[in-house]
Amino acid sequence: MTKSDLLRQLPAVHEVVKDISLEVSGKPEKEITRAVQDAIKHWRKNILSEKDDIDLKADLQELIKNSAKRSLMNPTHQIRTIINASGIVIHTNLGRSRLSNKSVMRMSETAQMYSNLEFNLEKGKRGSRHDLTEELIKRATGAEAAMVVNNNAAAVYLVLKALAKNKEVIVSRGELVEIGGSFRVSSIMEESGAYLREVGTTNKTHLFDYENAITECTAMIMKVHTSNFKIVGFTKDIPSSELLELKEKHPKIVVYEDLGSGALYPFHMHGIGGEPLVSSVIGQGIDVVSFSGDKLLGGPQAGIIAGKKEIIDQLKKHQLARVLRVDKFTIAALNETINAYLNGEHMTIPTVRDILMTADEIREKAIRLKDQIKNIPGLSLAVTEDFSQVGGGTMPDVELPTFCLRLSHEKGADYLAHHFREFQTPIIVRIKGEEVLIDLRTVTDDEIPVILEAIHSLH
Ligand SMILES: *Cc1c(COP(=O)(O)O)cnc(C)c1O
């Protein structure tokens, strides 16, 4: 069949609409029409570009019907819940941290009711939303003052713009990295109006490099956590505690560290990574730090800024603070997340729980899953050892020992991964060579039945 034959065979919109309206009962006609129009457009484009999946013998009307039905049932362009079986705990593409039950409950209550978001209950007057987060962050980090903005990128932007616009900021060349999700310090700095003064080399930066770069134009020395990037071997970098020595001669210079993840729990005590506690960085006397709310902290998307009161007051007063402010849902979820740390209930925070989960616990889950699977022709299964990752650009060199269910299918790994992705609740797996791994570290007991169903629907 030629292209024009195929194009002629495209059905009319109303025919398909009539055909499927019984099967998708309950949907308004307007929505069905839109889905059919989209499906026809999609297949016309495929025919014109002679692309991929046009089977010349296939019934075009049938294909269009199925596309339209699928898009009505599973709205692909809307946010959907999925199961993360990749073993990457903080997966930025999959929404980073899950929230604790308490955080979710507080968010939902706050959504359904009015709140004291900007109302001082004691005085009966207008209050500040900063007050609702500041006290908790101060307690959790030991900082004099704190505030919360939309995310850590916003925090970096605000700090630079409010404290270093038209001035110079000294950064080591070893820390000028790009972090996943298009975060580049050099670009944010340019946008903020601060001037980047690079010092040192990619692998080594000494204290004298910083010292020699200081002029009357210097407003700030900035340290950036290199997150998903690690330089090994012949290296030297100066911790912020040593940079503080430079303040003796240059007291006006602000020392700022973008911590990236910002740990409130000492993972290193379990031999996991070398991430310092935020409180220990603050305890060394640094002027200001910032970190994400939804990385190691395990809370909602947010950027937390903590440090000297004089500096935080300046940031709070800046016009940008209003632009970057967080909503009441973020405040509710962040409150409960930080409360969990303060009350020793860190294991209720899913990100912390999953990072700390032991290989033995995970093996048990993997065996339990495998034991429930019936024989499926073409599929072979085994429980296997492997490594999970923390993710989110955090501790890139840390391998967390884990156990996975390993699947191999005669149709190959891509077929399997695609099957799981297309399931009603999509399941994101790890592909390793010709096999697919389901890493049980990031899968909860509630999610196991869905995985079982997906496996049993294989053919
Ligand atoms: C992740 C990260 C950011 C960006 O934080 P978001 O909360 O994603 O905006 C900034 N700096 C560092 C060092 C990071 O690791």
Ligand as a Chemical Component Dictionary entry (heavy atoms), coordinates in Angstrom:
data_LIG
# 
_chem_comp.id                   LIG 
_chem_comp.type                 NON-POLYMER 
_chem_comp.pdbx_formal_charge   0 
_chem_comp.three_letter_code    LIG 
# 
loop_
_chem_comp_atom.comp_id 
_chem_comp_atom.atom_id 
_chem_comp_atom.alt_atom_id 
_chem_comp_atom.type_symbol 
_chem_comp_atom.charge 
_chem_comp_atom.model_Cartn_x 
_chem_comp_atom.model_Cartn_y 
_chem_comp_atom.model_Cartn_z 
_chem_comp_atom.pdbx_ordinal 
LIG C1 C1 C 0 20.588 19.409 43.875 1  
LIG C2 C2 C 0 21.479 20.569 44.051 2  
LIG C3 C3 C 0 21.018 21.869 43.804 3  
LIG C4 C4 C 0 19.644 22.140 43.306 4  
LIG O1 O1 O 0 18.700 21.890 44.313 5  
LIG P1 P1 P 0 17.139 21.797 43.948 6  
LIG O2 O2 O 0 16.493 21.595 45.286 7  
LIG O3 O3 O 0 16.979 20.659 43.013 8  
LIG O4 O4 O 0 16.767 23.097 43.339 9  
LIG C5 C5 C 0 21.880 22.916 44.003 10 
LIG N1 N1 N 0 23.154 22.716 44.416 11 
LIG C6 C6 C 0 23.633 21.475 44.672 12 
LIG C7 C7 C 0 25.050 21.325 45.123 13 
LIG C8 C8 C 0 22.797 20.365 44.496 14 
LIG O5 O5 O 0 23.288 19.134 44.732 15 
# 
loop_
_chem_comp_bond.comp_id 
_chem_comp_bond.atom_id_1 
_chem_comp_bond.atom_id_2 
_chem_comp_bond.value_order 
_chem_comp_bond.pdbx_ordinal 
LIG C1 C2 SING 1  
LIG C2 C3 SING 2  
LIG C2 C8 DOUB 3  
LIG C3 C4 SING 4  
LIG C3 C5 DOUB 5  
LIG C4 O1 SING 6  
LIG O1 P1 SING 7  
LIG P1 O2 DOUB 8  
LIG P1 O3 SING 9  
LIG P1 O4 SING 10 
LIG C5 N1 SING 11 
LIG N1 C6 DOUB 12 
LIG C6 C7 SING 13 
LIG C6 C8 SING 14 
LIG C8 O5 SING 15 
# 
